[in-house]
Amino acid sequence: MAVPASPALADATRGRILFGGDYNPEQWPEETWYEDVRLMKDAGVNSVTLGVFSWAKLEPHPGAREFGWLDRLMDLMHEGGIGVVLATPTSSPPPWMGRLHPDTLPRDEDGRTEWWGGRQHFSHSSATYRRCAAAITEDLAARYAAHPALTLWHINNEYCTFDYGDEAAAAFRRWLREKYGTLDALNNAWGTAFWSQGYDSWDGILPPRHAHYLKNPTQVLDFRRFTSDMLLECCTAERDIIRRYTPHIPVTTNFMPLWIGQDAWRWAEEEDVVSVDLYPDPRDPLGAQHGALIQDMTRSQARGPWMLMEQAAGPVNWRGVNHPKPRGLGRLWSLQAVARGADAVCYFQWRQSRQGAEKFHSGMVGHAGEQGRTFQEIKQIGAELARIGAEVTGSRISADVAILHDWHSWWAATQDGRPSTEVDHPAVLHSWHRALWEAHLTTDFAHPEHDLSAYRLVVVPQLYVLTDAAIENLLAYVRGGGTLVCGFLTGVADQDDRVRPGGMDGRLRDLFGIRTLHEWWPLAAGETVECDGPRSGFRGTLWSEELEAEPEAMAARYKGGELDGYPAVLRRGRAWYFSTLPEPDALRELLSGIASDAGAGPVLDGLPTGVEAVRRGDLLFVLNHGREPAAVAVPGTHRNLLTGETVTDNLLLGRYGVAVLRP
């Protein structure tokens, strides 16, 4: 019997871009709900998320069920033509749970209990928590399965809880026994011969709690793997309950952008819809590039259209200084998300709270009300998304370039006792993505074991850990005619964080033409090294290496200092290795040249600085991230779907301007 396909975002969008956000009506008197529906319709809102933090309202004491208020809201939304993304409320258990069941409360690595009074205060390993979460999920699914307002399910919220307590310790031991089978295998994988750490009993194994000195790195790595798996078990348990009642309704949970705690590649495989929360800093000159990185990564995890679950309509409340978005920036960033594959553009939250920890976090309707600038801009965004939705939704983006990223490698690379604390995995990833983004190259992300054959260029900013399967995949990619560029500290260790002989896997050394890796030479903050070209001279940052290489592989050398004459960049055929991180302009120029040689180029030639162009399906999105007008050459005749105007050969974009062009 054929297995029916899982529902997808298209089942929820129905040819329109979902537009709306988290709605927390329990914070407001009921008469406000009717005013909210009026304003939602005025703003073009067609989707709201209900119930994310409503557990105490739904179950005010153990076993109680207070669904009347939610019944009225579901009916009210349906009457207003607004779909509901219904959430399970399990990210924030009610106070009675922790009071009556202390086993449900997580502990930090110092053994301190994380009490109720905030959110995310649950032990992912607690049988009591899981039982209560399953019960409320079951009752929600049973009650609202047939409700006509229901368009999507949202599980929990921003899974992010680490737990070092006794419940987690017992679950960690079970997880390790399943993975390793025997203590001998565990002791070998963890290298417990070092510092007399050998275990003679499973009961002796604990989470990596506070220690006198450096912790066992592989124990820490496995605990991160375990945490990701336990949180995923919580998520899939709720998903499976929901699917029994509504197999036709797609299910999602919202990722945080590039968060360390989840193996998002694995999580994405368990979701019908991949969604993310995205909050670039409006003061950050690279905010648009950060947004593009997260959007590219989320689209790649989804392998198609995805959902922007949360963004800010204005300022957030958790930075040291919380600036609002200048006029037009919110519209620009919303359309950037659509350009890079989003079929849903949503916010946290609809109405700005008057009480609680996030009363200074903006809402689509701010404290200024419907006359405020924020709401007026929201109305514009809603109208424009409605204008382009039918032509955009479901369409795909094609990229010739892939960036490789793996959470397990990131986890291992963050260990204490490493060569340099200046080397930060997300920062390195941003540097390489920035270079490609500024070169106007559209990029996907991929796991190092994915099929890479569709890409002309594959870039590995840094993958400290590579499995044998991943290494063979990279070799096969190059043998198949692909161009590979690897950054430093790649292929150093295996999956157990065991350093490979020679300091880098021998197969990779042969690929790049490295005879011997003598020493790593990390650079201090602000320190640079001079290098000659392959095309021109440049300065390297963050890292350098004392390498002995095959003469024909030398593409650039260090100049001066202790490494004078040693290779800085190697090239052997279609395989490149960078033993330092070139400064931003140099990295952009180097990667742009390599991409061009590989047959990968920008969507539009001659784009001005700060202008981004992305082709999605048949549509060309052109976005000006600058505060000054920009003239862009767009050969041919196009129709701008946002304005209805005809554009021939030349386009003028104002400050934060956007055009969506159809040939």
C-alpha positions as CSV (number, residue, x, y, z in Angstrom):
1,M,0.0,0.0,0.0
2,A,1.3,3.4,-0.9
3,V,2.0,5.8,2.0
4,P,0.2,9.1,1.6
5,A,2.4,12.1,1.2
6,S,2.7,14.3,4.3
7,P,0.9,17.6,4.0
8,A,3.0,20.6,3.1
9,L,3.0,24.4,3.5
10,A,1.0,24.6,0.2
11,D,-1.9,22.8,1.9
12,A,-2.1,25.7,4.4
13,T,-1.3,28.6,2.0
14,R,-3.7,27.7,-0.8
15,G,-2.0,30.0,-3.2
16,R,-1.5,33.0,-0.8
17,I,1.3,34.1,1.4
18,L,0.3,33.5,5.1
19,F,0.5,36.8,6.9
20,G,-0.1,37.4,10.6
21,G,1.5,36.4,13.8
22,D,1.3,35.1,17.4
23,Y,-2.0,36.2,19.0
24,N,-2.3,36.1,22.7
25,P,-5.9,37.2,23.4
26,E,-5.9,35.7,26.9
27,Q,-4.0,38.9,27.8
28,W,-6.9,41.1,26.9
29,P,-10.6,41.5,27.8
30,E,-12.9,39.8,25.4
31,E,-14.3,43.0,23.9
32,T,-10.8,43.6,22.5
33,W,-11.0,40.4,20.4
34,Y,-13.6,41.9,18.1
35,E,-11.5,45.0,17.7
36,D,-8.5,42.8,16.8
37,V,-10.5,41.0,14.1
38,R,-11.4,44.4,12.6
39,L,-7.8,45.5,12.6
40,M,-6.6,42.1,11.3
41,K,-8.9,42.4,8.3
42,D,-7.8,46.0,7.7
43,A,-4.1,44.8,7.7
44,G,-4.7,41.8,5.4
45,V,-3.9,39.3,8.1
46,N,-5.0,35.8,7.1
47,S,-3.3,33.7,9.8
48,V,-2.9,33.9,13.5
49,T,-1.1,31.5,15.9
50,L,-3.1,30.7,19.0
51,G,-2.3,29.0,22.3
52,V,1.5,29.1,22.4
53,F,1.6,30.1,26.0
54,S,-1.8,29.1,27.2
55,W,-1.3,26.0,29.2
56,A,-2.3,27.6,32.5
57,K,-5.4,29.1,30.9
58,L,-6.4,25.7,29.3
59,E,-5.5,23.6,32.4
60,P,-5.7,25.9,35.4
61,H,-5.4,23.0,37.8
62,P,-4.5,19.3,37.2
63,G,-6.9,17.6,34.8
64,A,-9.1,20.6,34.3
65,R,-10.0,21.7,30.8
66,E,-11.1,25.2,30.1
67,F,-11.7,25.3,26.3
68,G,-14.7,27.7,26.2
69,W,-12.6,30.8,25.6
70,L,-10.6,29.1,22.8
71,D,-13.8,27.8,21.2
72,R,-15.1,31.3,21.0
73,L,-11.8,32.5,19.5
74,M,-11.6,29.7,16.9
75,D,-15.1,30.6,15.8
76,L,-14.4,34.3,15.8
77,M,-11.3,33.8,13.6
78,H,-13.2,31.6,11.1
79,E,-16.0,34.2,10.9
80,G,-13.4,36.8,10.1
81,G,-11.8,34.7,7.4
82,I,-8.6,34.2,9.4
83,G,-7.0,30.8,9.6
84,V,-5.5,29.5,12.8
85,V,-2.1,28.0,13.4
86,L,-3.0,26.1,16.6
87,A,-0.2,25.6,19.1
88,T,0.4,23.0,21.7
89,P,1.1,25.0,24.9
90,T,3.8,22.7,26.1
91,S,6.8,25.1,26.2
92,S,5.5,26.8,29.4
93,P,4.0,24.4,31.9
94,P,1.7,26.0,34.6
95,P,3.1,26.6,38.0
96,W,1.1,23.8,39.6
97,M,3.1,21.3,37.6
98,G,6.5,22.2,39.0
99,R,5.0,22.6,42.5
100,L,3.4,19.2,42.5
101,H,5.9,17.4,40.3
102,P,9.5,18.7,41.0
103,D,10.8,16.0,38.6
104,T,9.4,18.1,35.7
105,L,11.8,21.0,36.4
106,P,15.2,21.1,34.7
107,R,18.5,21.7,36.5
108,D,21.6,23.5,35.2
109,E,25.1,22.1,35.2
110,D,25.6,23.4,38.7
111,G,22.6,21.5,40.0
112,R,20.4,24.6,40.4
113,T,16.7,24.1,39.7
114,E,15.2,26.3,37.0
115,W,11.9,27.3,38.6
116,W,8.5,28.3,37.1
117,G,7.9,32.0,36.6
118,G,9.5,32.3,33.2
119,R,9.1,29.8,30.3
120,Q,10.8,26.6,28.9
121,H,11.0,25.3,32.5
122,F,10.5,21.6,31.7
123,S,12.7,18.6,31.8
124,H,12.6,17.0,28.4
125,S,13.4,13.6,30.1
126,S,10.6,13.8,32.8
127,A,8.0,11.0,32.3
128,T,5.5,13.2,34.2
129,Y,6.1,16.2,31.9
130,R,5.8,14.0,28.8
131,R,2.6,12.4,30.1
132,C,1.0,15.8,30.9
133,A,2.1,17.3,27.5
134,A,0.6,14.3,25.7
135,A,-2.7,14.6,27.6
136,I,-3.2,18.3,26.7
137,T,-2.1,17.7,23.1
138,E,-4.5,14.8,22.8
139,D,-7.5,16.9,24.0
140,L,-6.6,19.9,21.8
141,A,-6.3,17.7,18.8
142,A,-9.6,15.8,19.5
143,R,-11.5,19.0,20.1
144,Y,-10.4,21.1,17.1
145,A,-9.5,18.5,14.5
146,A,-12.6,19.3,12.5
147,H,-12.7,23.1,13.1
148,P,-12.7,25.0,9.8
149,A,-10.3,27.6,11.0
150,L,-7.5,25.2,11.6
151,T,-4.8,25.4,8.9
152,L,-1.6,24.4,10.6
153,W,-0.3,22.9,13.9
154,H,2.5,24.5,15.9
155,I,4.3,22.2,18.4
156,N,5.7,23.8,21.5
157,N,7.9,26.9,20.9
158,E,11.6,27.4,20.4
159,Y,12.8,24.2,21.9
160,C,15.9,25.2,23.8
161,T,16.1,23.6,27.2
162,F,19.2,21.9,28.5
163,D,18.7,19.7,31.6
164,Y,21.5,18.3,33.8
165,G,19.2,16.9,36.5
166,D,18.5,13.4,37.7
167,E,15.8,12.7,35.1
168,A,18.1,13.7,32.3
169,A,21.0,11.7,33.8
170,A,18.9,8.5,33.8
171,A,17.8,9.2,30.2
172,F,21.4,10.0,29.2
173,R,22.6,6.6,30.4
174,R,19.8,4.9,28.5
175,W,20.7,6.9,25.3
176,L,24.4,5.9,25.7
177,R,23.6,2.2,26.2
178,E,21.6,2.2,23.0
179,K,24.3,4.0,21.1
180,Y,27.4,2.1,22.4
181,G,26.1,-1.2,23.7
182,T,29.0,-1.8,26.0
183,L,31.1,0.2,28.4
184,D,34.2,-0.8,26.5
185,A,32.9,0.9,23.4
186,L,31.9,4.0,25.3
187,N,35.3,4.2,27.1
188,N,37.0,3.9,23.7
189,A,34.8,6.5,22.1
190,W,35.2,9.0,24.9
191,G,39.0,8.4,25.3
192,T,38.5,7.8,29.1
193,A,42.1,6.5,29.4
194,F,43.0,10.2,29.6
195,W,42.8,11.5,33.2
196,S,41.7,8.2,34.6
197,Q,38.1,8.6,33.6
198,G,37.4,4.9,32.7
199,Y,33.8,3.8,33.7
200,D,33.2,0.4,35.3
201,S,29.4,0.9,35.6
202,W,26.7,2.7,33.6
203,D,25.4,4.1,36.9
204,G,28.7,6.1,37.2
205,I,27.9,8.2,34.1
206,L,26.4,11.6,34.6
207,P,25.7,14.6,32.3
208,P,28.7,16.9,32.0
209,R,28.0,18.8,35.2
210,H,30.2,21.4,36.8
211,A,33.8,20.0,37.0
212,H,37.0,21.1,38.7
213,Y,38.7,21.6,35.3
214,L,38.1,20.8,31.7
215,K,35.4,18.3,30.9
216,N,35.7,15.3,28.7
217,P,35.1,16.7,25.2
218,T,33.3,13.7,23.7
219,Q,31.1,13.4,26.8
220,V,30.1,17.0,26.2
221,L,29.6,16.3,22.5
222,D,27.4,13.2,23.2
223,F,25.4,15.2,25.7
224,R,24.6,17.8,23.0
225,R,23.5,15.0,20.7
226,F,21.4,13.5,23.5
227,T,19.7,16.9,24.3
228,S,18.8,17.4,20.6
229,D,17.4,13.9,20.5
230,M,15.4,14.2,23.7
231,L,13.8,17.5,22.6
232,L,13.0,15.9,19.3
233,E,11.4,13.0,21.1
234,C,9.1,15.4,22.9
235,C,8.3,17.1,19.6
236,T,7.5,14.0,17.6
237,A,5.4,12.5,20.4
238,E,3.1,15.5,20.2
239,R,3.2,15.5,16.4
240,D,2.2,11.8,16.3
241,I,-0.8,12.4,18.5
242,I,-1.9,15.3,16.3
243,R,-1.4,13.3,13.1
244,R,-3.8,10.6,14.4
245,Y,-6.6,13.2,14.4
246,T,-5.6,15.5,11.5
247,P,-3.3,13.7,9.0
248,H,-4.3,16.3,6.4
249,I,-3.1,19.3,8.5
250,P,0.7,20.2,8.3
251,V,2.8,20.3,11.5
252,T,5.7,22.5,12.3
253,T,7.8,23.8,15.2
254,N,9.8,27.0,15.1
255,F,13.6,26.9,14.9
256,M,15.7,29.7,16.4
257,P,18.2,31.0,13.9
258,L,21.4,29.0,13.9
259,W,20.8,27.8,17.4
260,I,23.4,25.4,18.8
261,G,21.1,23.1,20.6
262,Q,19.3,21.3,17.8
263,D,20.5,19.2,14.9
264,A,18.2,21.1,12.6
265,W,19.0,18.8,9.6
266,R,17.5,15.9,11.5
267,W,14.6,17.9,13.0
268,A,13.6,19.2,9.5
269,E,13.1,15.6,8.3
270,E,10.4,15.2,11.0
271,E,8.4,18.3,10.1
272,D,5.8,18.9,7.4
273,V,6.7,22.6,7.3
274,V,10.1,24.1,8.4
275,S,9.7,27.4,10.2
276,V,12.1,29.8,11.8
277,D,12.2,32.9,14.0
278,L,14.4,35.7,12.7
279,Y,15.4,38.9,14.5
280,P,18.3,40.8,12.8
281,D,19.5,43.9,14.6
282,P,18.3,47.0,12.7
283,R,21.5,48.7,13.8
284,D,23.7,46.0,12.3
285,P,25.1,47.0,8.8
286,L,25.1,43.3,8.0
287,G,21.6,42.6,9.3
288,A,20.4,41.8,5.8
289,Q,23.2,39.3,5.2
290,H,22.4,37.7,8.5
291,G,18.8,37.4,7.4
292,A,19.8,36.0,4.0
293,L,22.0,33.3,5.8
294,I,19.1,32.2,8.0
295,Q,16.7,32.3,5.1
296,D,19.0,30.2,2.9
297,M,19.6,27.7,5.6
298,T,15.9,27.3,6.4
299,R,15.0,27.0,2.7
300,S,17.6,24.3,2.4
301,Q,16.3,22.4,5.4
302,A,12.8,22.6,4.0
303,R,14.0,21.7,0.5
304,G,11.4,24.2,-0.8
305,P,9.1,26.9,0.6
306,W,9.3,27.6,4.3
307,M,7.6,29.7,7.0
308,L,8.9,32.8,8.7
309,M,7.2,32.1,12.0
310,E,8.4,35.1,14.0
311,Q,10.0,38.5,13.3
312,A,9.7,41.8,15.0
313,A,7.5,44.6,13.7
314,G,9.7,47.1,15.6
315,P,12.1,46.8,18.4
316,V,12.8,43.7,20.5
317,N,13.4,43.9,24.3
318,W,16.4,41.7,24.8
319,R,19.3,43.6,23.4
320,G,21.2,46.1,25.5
321,V,19.8,48.9,23.4
322,N,16.6,48.1,21.5
323,H,16.2,50.2,18.4
324,P,13.1,50.3,16.3
325,K,13.3,49.6,12.6
326,P,13.6,52.7,10.4
327,R,10.8,53.4,8.1
328,G,10.7,50.8,5.3
329,L,13.2,48.3,6.8
330,G,10.5,45.9,8.1
331,R,8.9,45.8,4.6
332,L,12.3,45.3,3.0
333,W,13.2,42.4,5.3
334,S,9.8,40.8,4.9
335,L,10.1,40.8,1.1
336,Q,13.7,39.5,1.4
337,A,12.3,36.5,3.2
338,V,9.8,35.9,0.4
339,A,12.5,36.4,-2.2
340,R,14.5,33.6,-0.5
341,G,11.7,31.1,-0.4
342,A,9.2,32.0,2.4
343,D,5.5,31.4,1.8
344,A,4.6,32.7,5.2
345,V,5.6,36.0,6.8
346,C,4.6,36.3,10.4
347,Y,5.4,38.2,13.6
348,F,5.7,38.0,17.3
349,Q,3.3,39.3,18.1
350,W,-0.1,40.7,17.0
351,R,-0.8,43.1,19.8
352,Q,2.0,44.5,22.0
353,S,1.6,43.3,25.6
354,R,0.9,45.8,28.4
355,Q,2.2,43.5,31.1
356,G,4.8,40.8,31.5
357,A,8.4,40.3,30.5
358,E,7.9,41.3,26.8
359,K,5.8,44.5,27.1
360,F,8.6,46.4,25.5
361,H,8.8,43.9,22.6
362,S,7.0,45.4,19.6
363,G,3.7,44.1,18.1
364,M,2.0,44.5,14.8
365,V,-0.3,46.7,16.7
366,G,2.0,48.7,19.1
367,H,1.2,50.8,22.1
368,A,0.5,53.6,19.7
369,G,-2.5,51.7,18.3
370,E,-3.7,51.7,14.7
371,Q,-2.6,55.2,14.1
372,G,1.0,54.3,14.9
373,R,3.7,54.1,12.2
374,T,4.2,50.3,12.8
375,F,0.6,49.4,12.1
376,Q,0.5,51.6,9.0
377,E,3.6,49.8,7.7
378,I,2.1,46.4,8.5
379,K,-1.0,47.4,6.4
380,Q,1.3,48.1,3.5
381,I,3.2,44.8,3.8
382,G,-0.1,42.9,4.0
383,A,-1.4,44.5,0.9
384,E,1.7,43.9,-1.1
385,L,2.0,40.2,0.0
386,A,-1.6,39.7,-1.1
387,R,-0.8,41.3,-4.4
388,I,2.1,38.9,-5.2
389,G,1.0,35.8,-3.3
390,A,-0.7,33.9,-6.1
391,E,2.4,34.2,-8.4
392,V,5.0,33.5,-5.7
393,T,3.8,30.7,-3.5
394,G,5.1,27.2,-4.2
395,S,7.9,28.5,-6.5
396,R,11.5,27.4,-6.0
397,I,15.0,28.9,-6.0
398,S,17.8,27.4,-7.9
399,A,21.4,27.8,-6.6
400,D,24.7,26.8,-8.1
401,V,26.6,27.2,-4.8
402,A,26.2,25.2,-1.6
403,I,27.7,26.0,1.8
404,L,28.2,22.9,4.1
405,H,27.2,23.0,7.7
406,D,26.8,20.3,10.4
407,W,25.7,20.8,14.0
408,H,27.8,17.9,15.2
409,S,30.9,19.5,13.9
410,W,29.9,22.8,15.5
411,W,29.3,21.1,18.9
412,A,32.7,19.4,18.8
413,A,34.5,22.6,17.7
414,T,33.2,24.6,20.7
415,Q,35.0,22.4,23.3
416,D,37.2,24.0,26.0
417,G,40.9,23.6,25.6
418,R,40.9,24.3,21.8
419,P,43.7,26.1,20.0
420,S,41.9,29.4,19.9
421,T,38.8,30.8,21.6
422,E,38.8,33.5,18.9
423,V,37.6,31.0,16.3
424,D,33.8,31.0,16.6
425,H,31.9,28.6,14.3
426,P,28.9,30.9,13.6
427,A,31.2,33.8,13.0
428,V,33.3,31.9,10.5
429,L,30.1,30.6,8.7
430,H,28.9,34.2,8.5
431,S,32.2,35.4,7.0
432,W,32.0,32.9,4.1
433,H,28.3,33.4,3.5
434,R,28.8,37.2,3.5
435,A,31.5,36.9,0.9
436,L,29.2,34.9,-1.4
437,W,26.2,37.2,-0.6
438,E,28.2,40.3,-1.4
439,A,29.3,38.6,-4.7
440,H,25.6,38.3,-5.5
441,L,25.8,34.5,-5.6
442,T,22.6,32.6,-4.5
443,T,23.5,29.9,-2.1
444,D,22.0,26.8,-0.6
445,F,23.1,25.0,2.6
446,A,23.8,21.3,2.7
447,H,24.9,18.6,5.1
448,P,28.3,17.2,4.2
449,E,26.7,13.8,3.5
450,H,24.1,15.2,1.1
451,D,24.1,14.7,-2.6
452,L,26.1,17.6,-3.9
453,S,26.2,16.8,-7.6
454,A,23.8,19.6,-8.5
455,Y,26.2,22.3,-7.4
456,R,29.0,23.9,-9.4
457,L,30.7,25.1,-6.3
458,V,30.7,23.7,-2.8
459,V,32.2,25.8,0.1
460,V,33.2,24.4,3.5
461,P,33.8,27.3,5.8
462,Q,34.8,25.0,8.6
463,L,33.9,21.4,9.5
464,Y,36.2,20.3,12.3
465,V,34.5,16.9,12.5
466,L,33.9,15.0,9.3
467,T,32.7,11.4,9.2
468,D,34.3,8.9,6.7
469,A,31.1,9.1,4.7
470,A,31.3,12.9,4.5
471,I,34.9,12.8,3.4
472,E,34.2,10.2,0.7
473,N,31.3,12.4,-0.4
474,L,33.5,15.4,-0.9
475,L,36.1,13.3,-2.8
476,A,33.4,11.9,-5.1
477,Y,32.0,15.5,-5.7
478,V,35.4,16.7,-6.9
479,R,36.0,13.5,-9.0
480,G,32.6,14.2,-10.6
481,G,33.7,17.6,-11.8
482,G,32.7,19.9,-8.9
483,T,34.8,22.7,-7.4
484,L,35.4,22.5,-3.7
485,V,36.8,25.2,-1.4
486,C,37.6,24.3,2.2
487,G,38.5,26.6,5.1
488,F,40.9,25.8,7.9
489,L,40.2,23.3,10.7
490,T,38.3,21.1,8.4
491,G,38.6,17.3,8.7
492,V,40.6,17.5,11.8
493,A,38.6,14.9,13.9
494,D,36.3,11.9,13.5
495,Q,32.8,11.6,14.9
496,D,34.2,10.8,18.3
497,D,36.3,14.0,18.3
498,R,39.4,11.9,17.9
499,V,42.1,13.8,16.0
500,R,42.9,12.1,12.8
501,P,46.5,11.1,12.1
502,G,48.4,14.0,10.7
503,G,46.1,16.6,12.1
504,M,43.8,16.4,9.0
505,D,42.4,13.3,7.3
506,G,45.0,11.9,4.9
507,R,42.5,11.7,2.1
508,L,41.9,15.5,2.3
509,R,45.6,16.2,2.6
510,D,46.1,14.3,-0.7
511,L,43.2,16.2,-2.3
512,F,44.6,19.6,-1.5
513,G,48.3,18.7,-2.0
514,I,49.3,18.9,1.7
515,R,52.4,16.8,2.5
516,T,52.6,17.7,6.2
517,L,50.6,19.9,8.6
518,H,53.3,20.9,11.0
519,E,51.6,23.3,13.3
520,W,48.4,25.4,13.7
521,W,49.2,29.1,14.2
522,P,46.1,30.8,15.5
523,L,46.1,34.6,15.4
524,A,45.2,36.9,18.3
525,A,42.3,39.3,18.1
526,G,43.1,42.0,15.6
527,E,46.3,40.2,14.4
528,T,46.7,39.6,10.6
529,V,49.2,37.9,8.3
530,E,50.2,39.2,4.9
531,C,49.7,36.9,1.9
532,D,50.5,37.1,-1.8
533,G,47.6,36.5,-4.4
534,P,46.3,34.0,-6.4
535,R,45.0,37.1,-8.0
536,S,46.4,39.8,-5.7
537,G,47.8,40.2,-2.2
538,F,45.6,40.1,0.8
539,R,45.6,39.9,4.6
540,G,44.6,36.8,6.5
541,T,42.8,36.9,9.9
542,L,42.0,34.6,12.8
543,W,44.2,31.6,11.8
544,S,47.3,30.5,9.9
545,E,49.1,27.2,9.5
546,E,52.6,25.8,9.0
547,L,52.0,23.6,6.0
548,E,54.4,21.7,3.7
549,A,52.7,21.3,0.3
550,E,53.3,19.9,-3.1
551,P,54.9,22.7,-5.1
552,E,52.3,22.7,-7.9
553,A,49.5,23.2,-5.3
554,M,50.9,26.5,-4.0
555,A,48.3,29.3,-4.9
556,A,49.3,31.9,-2.3
557,R,52.1,32.2,0.3
558,Y,52.5,33.9,3.6
559,K,54.8,37.0,3.5
560,G,57.0,37.9,6.4
561,G,56.9,36.6,10.0
562,E,57.4,33.0,11.2
563,L,55.5,31.5,8.3
564,D,57.2,33.4,5.5
565,G,57.1,31.4,2.3
566,Y,54.7,28.8,3.6
567,P,51.4,28.2,1.7
568,A,48.4,30.3,2.7
569,V,46.1,29.0,-0.1
570,L,46.4,25.7,-1.9
571,R,44.9,24.6,-5.2
572,R,45.0,21.2,-6.7
573,G,42.8,20.9,-9.7
574,R,39.3,21.8,-8.6
575,A,40.1,21.6,-4.9
576,W,41.1,24.7,-2.9
577,Y,42.2,25.0,0.7
578,F,42.5,28.2,2.7
579,S,44.7,28.0,5.8
580,T,43.7,31.4,6.9
581,L,40.5,33.6,6.7
582,P,41.1,36.4,4.2
583,E,39.7,39.8,5.1
584,P,36.1,40.3,3.8
585,D,36.9,42.1,0.6
586,A,39.7,39.6,-0.3
587,L,37.5,36.6,0.5
588,R,34.7,38.0,-1.6
589,E,37.0,38.5,-4.6
590,L,38.7,35.1,-4.2
591,L,35.4,33.2,-4.0
592,S,33.8,35.3,-6.8
593,G,36.7,34.4,-9.1
594,I,36.6,30.7,-8.1
595,A,32.8,30.6,-8.6
596,S,33.1,32.2,-12.1
597,D,35.7,29.7,-13.1
598,A,33.3,27.0,-11.9
599,G,30.5,28.4,-14.0
600,A,28.5,30.0,-11.2
601,G,27.5,33.6,-11.4
602,P,25.1,36.3,-10.1
603,V,21.5,36.6,-11.2
604,L,22.2,40.1,-12.4
605,D,25.6,41.5,-13.5
606,G,26.8,44.9,-12.3
607,L,24.7,45.2,-9.2
608,P,25.5,48.2,-7.0
609,T,26.8,47.7,-3.5
610,G,24.0,46.9,-1.1
611,V,21.6,45.7,-3.8
612,E,20.5,42.1,-3.7
613,A,18.9,40.2,-6.6
614,V,17.3,36.8,-6.2
615,R,15.3,34.8,-8.8
616,R,12.4,32.8,-7.4
617,G,10.7,30.8,-10.1
618,D,9.9,33.2,-12.9
619,L,10.1,36.3,-10.7
620,L,13.1,38.5,-10.1
621,F,13.3,40.2,-6.7
622,V,15.6,43.3,-6.5
623,L,16.1,44.7,-3.0
624,N,18.0,47.9,-2.1
625,H,19.5,47.5,1.4
626,G,20.9,51.0,1.3
627,R,19.6,54.3,2.6
628,E,20.3,56.0,-0.7
629,P,18.6,55.4,-4.1
630,A,20.2,52.8,-6.4
631,A,20.0,52.5,-10.1
632,V,20.0,48.9,-11.3
633,A,20.3,47.5,-14.9
634,V,17.6,44.9,-15.6
635,P,17.8,44.1,-19.3
636,G,14.5,43.5,-21.0
637,T,10.9,44.5,-20.2
638,H,9.3,43.6,-16.9
639,R,6.2,44.3,-14.9
640,N,6.7,45.3,-11.2
641,L,4.1,43.3,-9.4
642,L,4.3,45.6,-6.4
643,T,3.3,48.8,-8.3
644,G,1.9,47.5,-11.6
645,E,4.5,49.6,-13.5
646,T,6.4,48.5,-16.6
647,V,10.2,48.5,-16.2
648,T,12.4,48.4,-19.3
649,D,16.2,47.9,-18.9
650,N,16.6,50.2,-15.9
651,L,15.2,50.3,-12.4
652,L,15.5,53.0,-9.8
653,L,15.0,51.8,-6.2
654,G,14.6,54.3,-3.4
655,R,15.8,53.9,0.1
656,Y,15.1,50.3,1.3
657,G,13.2,49.9,-2.0
658,V,12.0,46.6,-3.5
659,A,10.8,45.5,-6.9
660,V,9.3,42.1,-7.8
661,L,9.7,41.8,-11.6
662,R,7.9,39.4,-13.9
663,P,9.1,39.2,-17.5
